[in-house]
């Protein structure tokens, strides 16, 4: 994966923030859009909130259309352009189908498919904000260690002076990425729930070895599907991997917007959160477009680094 410069990240977030934060702050009433009464929380929407959402929707559509216009043609071309912003896309380190690389390398593909599986799992445990239990954390820590060691070994293989501990394999990259992806969702979802919902509860979504076994089985299924290299399977998986990239970044930026505007724990449902999620999505579009632009200016091609 390419390294995101901290200054660039701060710049692109601030760039969108100049518009969104001022616009929302000037048009939403008071310090708290929630009225607490009889232990129940209700969000009363002002007429201006519909205008805010409409303007943000138009802005997001304009940014998205502009990005679509300047990126490679076709559905897979757009998927490749999303991956282009965050992944090296080296052919030798990517699974292929129909003569084309998947939009993300093996490790990133596993990470985002694993994270998507994790998000779907947590969806059935809505608003549970407790962190995984200690035993589960040990498993997640082992997944992180596996990811780090295999990543370092893979990086060493690119250097002419040091021999890797073992021959890097795409299925190992995929496996380490898949386990880490689920681990990311296991931490990110509780953070989201603790930050967003007024009525979140502290029970963890993952707390037993039976649930850990479900993670392993799900990860194994993802690995088997990707390593099949069947075009009928890899095509939708390619699209799902970049879709999850957009989802994960939107979730992260939504959390940041809620924290930035000091609206923590004020929401009861996604309808109340939609304006902040749209701000998060706008930030994602700007982020991907800016990283695409920088990389293209540096390389002059939409191809991989190598």
C-alpha positions as CSV (number, residue, x, y, z in Angstrom):
1,X,0.0,0.0,0.0
2,X,1.1,3.5,-0.7
3,X,1.9,5.8,2.3
4,X,-0.5,8.7,2.9
5,X,1.5,11.8,3.7
6,X,0.2,13.3,6.9
7,X,0.2,16.8,5.5
8,X,-1.8,15.8,2.5
9,X,-4.3,14.0,4.6
10,X,-4.7,17.1,6.8
11,X,-4.9,19.4,3.8
12,X,-7.7,17.4,2.0
13,X,-9.7,17.0,5.1
14,X,-9.4,20.7,5.9
15,X,-10.2,21.7,2.3
16,X,-13.6,20.0,2.6
17,X,-14.0,21.1,6.1
18,X,-13.9,24.8,5.2
19,X,-17.1,24.3,3.3
20,X,-19.0,21.6,5.3
21,X,-18.2,22.7,8.9
22,X,-19.1,26.3,8.3
23,X,-22.2,25.5,6.4
24,X,-23.5,23.1,9.0
25,X,-22.5,25.2,11.9
26,X,-24.2,28.3,10.5
27,X,-27.4,26.6,9.7
28,X,-28.1,24.2,12.5
29,X,-29.7,25.5,15.7
30,X,-28.0,25.6,19.0
31,X,-25.3,23.4,20.4
32,X,-27.4,20.2,20.5
33,X,-29.8,19.0,17.9
34,X,-31.3,16.5,20.4
35,X,-34.0,17.3,22.9
36,X,-33.9,15.0,25.9
37,X,-37.3,14.3,27.5
38,X,-38.4,11.4,29.7
39,X,-35.2,9.5,29.0
40,X,-36.0,9.6,25.2
41,X,-34.0,11.4,22.6
42,X,-35.6,13.0,19.6
43,X,-33.9,14.9,16.8
44,X,-36.1,17.9,15.6
45,X,-35.1,18.8,12.1
46,X,-35.1,22.4,11.1
47,X,-36.3,23.4,7.6
48,X,-32.8,24.6,6.8
49,X,-31.4,21.1,7.4
50,X,-33.1,19.9,4.3
51,X,-31.5,22.7,2.3
52,X,-28.1,21.8,3.9
53,X,-28.5,18.2,2.9
54,X,-29.6,19.1,-0.6
55,X,-26.6,21.4,-1.2
56,X,-24.2,18.8,0.2
57,X,-25.8,16.2,-2.1
58,X,-25.3,18.4,-5.1
59,X,-21.7,19.1,-4.1
60,X,-21.0,15.3,-3.7
61,X,-22.7,14.6,-7.1
62,X,-20.6,17.3,-8.8
63,X,-17.3,16.0,-7.2
64,X,-18.2,12.4,-8.1
65,X,-19.1,13.3,-11.7
66,X,-15.8,15.2,-12.1
67,X,-13.9,12.2,-10.7
68,X,-15.7,9.8,-13.0
69,X,-15.0,12.0,-16.0
70,X,-11.2,12.0,-15.6
71,X,-10.7,8.4,-14.5
72,X,-10.3,5.3,-16.8
73,X,-13.5,4.1,-18.6
74,X,-15.7,1.2,-17.6
75,X,-16.8,-0.2,-14.2
76,X,-13.4,-2.0,-13.7
77,X,-11.6,1.2,-14.8
78,X,-13.4,3.1,-12.0
79,X,-12.6,0.4,-9.5
80,X,-9.0,0.5,-10.6
81,X,-9.0,4.2,-10.1
82,X,-10.2,3.8,-6.5
83,X,-7.6,1.3,-5.7
84,X,-5.0,3.5,-7.5
85,X,-5.4,6.0,-4.6
86,X,-4.4,3.6,-1.9
87,X,-2.6,0.5,-3.3
88,X,0.5,-0.2,-5.3
89,X,-1.4,-2.6,-7.6
90,X,1.8,-4.5,-8.5
91,X,0.7,-7.2,-11.0
92,X,2.9,-9.9,-9.4
93,X,1.3,-9.2,-6.0
94,X,-2.3,-9.2,-7.3
95,X,-4.8,-11.8,-8.3
96,X,-5.9,-11.6,-12.0
97,X,-8.9,-12.6,-14.0
98,X,-9.7,-12.2,-17.7
99,X,-6.2,-10.8,-18.3
100,X,-6.7,-7.9,-15.8
101,X,-5.5,-7.3,-12.2
102,X,-8.0,-7.0,-9.4
103,X,-8.2,-3.3,-8.4
104,X,-6.4,-4.0,-5.2
105,X,-3.3,-6.1,-4.5
106,X,-3.7,-9.5,-2.7
107,X,-3.2,-8.1,0.7
108,X,-5.5,-5.1,0.3
109,X,-8.1,-7.3,-1.4
110,X,-8.1,-9.6,1.6
111,X,-8.1,-6.7,4.0
112,X,-11.2,-5.1,2.5
113,X,-13.2,-8.3,1.9
114,X,-12.4,-9.3,5.5
115,X,-13.5,-5.9,6.7
116,X,-16.7,-6.1,4.7
117,X,-17.4,-9.5,6.2
118,X,-16.8,-8.0,9.6
119,X,-19.1,-5.0,8.9
120,X,-21.9,-7.4,7.8
121,X,-21.4,-9.5,11.0
122,X,-21.6,-6.4,13.2
123,X,-24.7,-5.2,11.4
124,X,-26.6,-8.0,13.2
125,X,-25.4,-6.6,16.5
126,X,-26.5,-3.1,16.0
127,X,-25.3,-0.4,18.4
128,X,-23.1,-2.8,20.5
129,X,-20.2,-0.6,21.4
130,X,-18.2,-2.9,23.7
131,X,-14.7,-3.8,22.6
132,X,-13.9,-7.4,22.0
133,X,-13.1,-9.5,25.1
134,X,-9.5,-10.1,26.2
135,X,-9.3,-13.6,24.6
136,X,-10.6,-12.2,21.3
137,X,-8.2,-9.3,21.5
138,X,-5.3,-11.9,21.7
139,X,-6.6,-13.4,18.4
140,X,-6.9,-10.0,16.8
141,X,-3.4,-9.1,18.0
142,X,-2.1,-12.4,16.5
143,X,-3.8,-11.4,13.2
144,X,-2.0,-8.0,13.3
145,X,1.3,-9.7,14.0
146,X,0.8,-12.1,11.1
147,X,0.0,-9.2,8.8
148,X,3.0,-7.2,9.9
149,X,5.5,-10.1,9.7
150,X,4.3,-11.2,6.2
151,X,4.3,-7.6,5.1
152,X,7.9,-7.1,6.3
153,X,9.0,-10.3,4.7
154,X,7.3,-9.4,1.4
155,X,9.0,-6.0,1.5
156,X,12.4,-7.5,2.2
157,X,12.0,-9.6,-1.0
158,X,12.1,-6.4,-3.0
159,X,15.6,-5.5,-1.6
160,X,18.7,-7.0,-3.3
161,X,20.7,-7.2,0.0
162,X,18.5,-9.2,2.3
163,X,16.9,-12.6,1.7
164,X,13.3,-13.0,2.9
165,X,12.6,-15.5,5.7
166,X,10.4,-17.4,3.2
167,X,9.1,-17.0,-0.4
168,X,6.2,-14.5,-0.4
169,X,3.0,-15.9,-1.8
170,X,-0.2,-14.1,-2.8
171,X,-2.3,-16.5,-0.8
172,X,-0.4,-15.6,2.3
173,X,-0.8,-11.9,1.5
174,X,-4.5,-12.5,1.0
175,X,-4.8,-14.5,4.3
176,X,-3.0,-11.9,6.4
177,X,-5.0,-9.1,4.9
178,X,-8.3,-11.0,5.4
179,X,-7.7,-11.6,9.1
180,X,-6.5,-8.0,9.6
181,X,-9.6,-6.7,7.8
182,X,-11.9,-8.4,10.2
183,X,-9.8,-7.2,13.1
184,X,-10.2,-3.6,11.8
185,X,-14.0,-3.9,11.7
186,X,-14.0,-5.5,15.2
187,X,-12.3,-2.3,16.5
188,X,-13.8,0.4,14.2
189,X,-17.5,-0.6,14.7
190,X,-17.4,-0.2,18.5
191,X,-15.7,3.1,18.1
192,X,-18.4,4.2,15.6
193,X,-21.2,3.1,17.9
194,X,-19.6,4.7,21.0
195,X,-19.2,8.0,19.2
196,X,-22.4,8.2,17.2
197,X,-25.4,6.7,19.1
198,X,-27.1,8.2,22.1
199,X,-28.4,4.7,23.0
200,X,-25.4,2.5,22.4
201,X,-24.7,-0.3,24.9
202,X,-21.5,-1.7,26.2
203,X,-21.9,-5.3,25.3
204,X,-19.2,-6.5,22.8
205,X,-20.2,-8.1,19.5
206,X,-17.4,-10.6,19.7
207,X,-16.7,-12.3,23.0
208,X,-16.6,-16.0,22.6
209,X,-14.3,-18.5,20.9
210,X,-17.4,-19.7,18.9
211,X,-17.6,-16.2,17.3
212,X,-13.8,-16.3,16.7
213,X,-14.3,-19.6,14.9
214,X,-16.9,-17.9,12.7
215,X,-14.3,-15.3,11.8
216,X,-11.8,-18.0,10.8
217,X,-14.4,-19.9,8.7
218,X,-15.5,-16.7,7.0
219,X,-11.9,-15.7,6.3
220,X,-11.2,-19.2,4.9
221,X,-14.2,-18.9,2.6
222,X,-13.0,-15.5,1.3
223,X,-9.5,-17.0,0.7
224,X,-10.9,-20.0,-1.2
225,X,-13.1,-17.8,-3.4
226,X,-10.3,-15.4,-4.3
227,X,-7.7,-18.1,-4.9
228,X,-10.1,-19.9,-7.2
229,X,-9.2,-17.2,-9.8
230,X,-12.6,-17.8,-11.4
231,X,-13.6,-14.6,-13.4
232,X,-17.3,-15.1,-12.5
233,X,-16.3,-14.9,-8.8
234,X,-13.4,-12.4,-8.9
235,X,-15.4,-9.8,-10.8
236,X,-18.0,-9.2,-8.1
237,X,-15.3,-9.6,-5.4
238,X,-13.3,-6.9,-7.1
239,X,-16.2,-4.5,-6.9
240,X,-17.0,-5.5,-3.3
241,X,-13.4,-4.8,-2.2
242,X,-13.4,-1.2,-3.5
243,X,-16.9,-0.7,-2.3
244,X,-15.7,-1.6,1.2
245,X,-12.8,0.8,0.8
246,X,-15.4,3.6,0.3
247,X,-17.5,2.4,3.2
248,X,-14.6,2.2,5.6
249,X,-13.3,5.6,4.7
250,X,-16.8,7.1,4.9
251,X,-17.2,5.6,8.4
252,X,-13.9,7.0,9.5
253,X,-14.5,10.5,8.2
254,X,-18.1,10.5,9.5
255,X,-16.6,9.9,13.0
256,X,-14.1,12.7,12.5
257,X,-16.9,15.1,11.4
258,X,-19.1,14.2,14.4
259,X,-16.1,14.8,16.7
260,X,-15.0,18.0,14.9
261,X,-18.5,19.5,15.2
262,X,-18.9,18.2,18.8
263,X,-22.1,16.1,18.1
264,X,-21.1,12.9,19.8
265,X,-23.8,10.6,21.1
266,X,-26.7,12.6,19.8
267,X,-28.1,10.3,17.2
268,X,-30.7,7.5,17.3
269,X,-30.7,6.3,13.7
270,X,-29.0,6.7,10.4
271,X,-31.6,9.2,9.1
272,X,-30.5,11.7,11.7
273,X,-26.9,11.0,10.8
274,X,-27.2,11.3,7.0
275,X,-25.9,14.9,6.7
276,X,-22.7,14.0,8.6
277,X,-22.3,10.8,6.6
278,X,-22.6,12.8,3.4
279,X,-19.9,15.1,4.7
280,X,-17.8,12.0,5.3
281,X,-18.5,10.7,1.8
282,X,-17.6,14.1,0.3
283,X,-14.3,14.0,2.2
284,X,-13.6,10.5,0.8
285,X,-14.2,11.7,-2.8
286,X,-11.8,14.6,-2.3
287,X,-9.3,12.3,-0.7
288,X,-9.4,9.7,-3.5
289,X,-9.4,12.3,-6.2
290,X,-6.5,14.2,-4.7
291,X,-4.4,11.0,-4.2
292,X,-5.2,9.9,-7.8
293,X,-4.1,13.3,-9.1
294,X,-0.8,13.3,-7.1
295,X,0.1,9.7,-8.1
296,X,-0.8,10.4,-11.8
297,X,1.3,13.6,-11.8
298,X,4.2,11.6,-10.3
299,X,4.0,8.6,-12.6
300,X,2.2,9.8,-15.7
301,X,0.2,6.5,-15.9
302,X,-2.7,4.7,-14.4
303,X,-0.6,1.5,-14.2
304,X,1.0,0.1,-11.1
305,X,4.2,1.4,-9.6
306,X,6.2,-1.5,-11.1
